[in-house]
Amino acid sequence: MTKKVGLTGKFGPRYGTKTKKMVLEIESKQKKEKVCPFCERPALKRLAAGIWYCKKCKMKFAGGAYFPKSG
């Protein structure tokens, strides 16, 4: 992984820079810790597409497929 390409270094020279920049933005947002809307702690885990689980307050709820819906 280099400073310039980050997480998209795994693709090598394929797919072009614009596509890799979009993938980099999405994957970096996915890898950040998510905050639980109930207990306000960064303990969310994605169980399946749209199903989220908080490890602290033991709440299971439906949200967005890749990011929990806030609000």
C-alpha positions as CSV (number, residue, x, y, z in Angstrom):
1,M,0.0,0.0,0.0
2,T,1.4,3.4,-1.0
3,K,0.5,6.9,-0.1
4,K,-0.8,7.6,-3.6
5,V,-3.2,4.7,-4.2
6,G,-3.9,3.6,-0.6
7,L,-6.4,0.7,-0.4
8,T,-6.7,0.4,-4.2
9,G,-3.1,-0.8,-4.6
10,K,-4.5,-4.3,-4.8
11,F,-5.9,-3.6,-8.3
12,G,-2.5,-2.8,-9.7
13,P,-2.6,-1.0,-13.1
14,R,-6.2,-2.1,-13.9
15,Y,-9.5,-0.2,-14.0
16,G,-8.2,3.4,-14.4
17,T,-7.7,6.2,-11.9
18,K,-11.2,7.5,-11.7
19,T,-12.7,4.2,-10.8
20,K,-10.0,3.5,-8.3
21,K,-10.6,6.9,-6.6
22,M,-14.3,6.1,-6.3
23,V,-13.5,2.7,-4.8
24,L,-10.9,4.3,-2.4
25,E,-13.5,6.8,-1.1
26,I,-16.1,4.0,-0.5
27,E,-13.8,1.5,1.1
28,S,-12.2,4.1,3.4
29,K,-15.7,5.1,4.7
30,Q,-16.5,1.4,5.2
31,K,-13.4,0.7,7.3
32,K,-14.0,3.5,9.8
33,E,-15.6,2.7,13.1
34,K,-19.4,3.3,13.1
35,V,-21.2,4.9,16.0
36,C,-24.3,3.2,17.4
37,P,-27.4,5.5,17.2
38,F,-28.7,4.1,20.5
39,C,-25.8,4.2,22.9
40,E,-23.6,6.6,21.0
41,R,-20.5,4.4,21.2
42,P,-18.3,3.2,18.3
43,A,-19.2,-0.5,18.5
44,L,-21.3,-1.3,15.4
45,K,-20.7,-4.4,13.4
46,R,-22.3,-5.2,10.1
47,L,-23.9,-8.7,10.2
48,A,-25.3,-8.8,6.7
49,A,-26.4,-6.3,4.1
50,G,-28.6,-3.8,6.0
51,I,-28.4,-5.5,9.4
52,W,-26.3,-3.9,12.1
53,Y,-25.4,-5.0,15.6
54,C,-24.0,-3.0,18.5
55,K,-21.5,-4.9,20.6
56,K,-22.0,-2.7,23.7
57,C,-25.8,-2.3,24.0
58,K,-26.7,-5.5,22.1
59,M,-29.1,-3.8,19.8
60,K,-29.8,-5.2,16.4
61,F,-31.4,-2.9,13.8
62,A,-31.8,-2.5,10.1
63,G,-30.1,0.3,8.3
64,G,-28.2,1.0,5.1
65,A,-26.5,-1.8,3.2
66,Y,-22.9,-0.6,3.6
67,F,-23.2,2.3,6.1
68,P,-25.8,2.6,8.9
69,K,-28.5,5.2,8.1
70,S,-28.2,8.1,10.5
71,G,-31.3,10.0,11.4
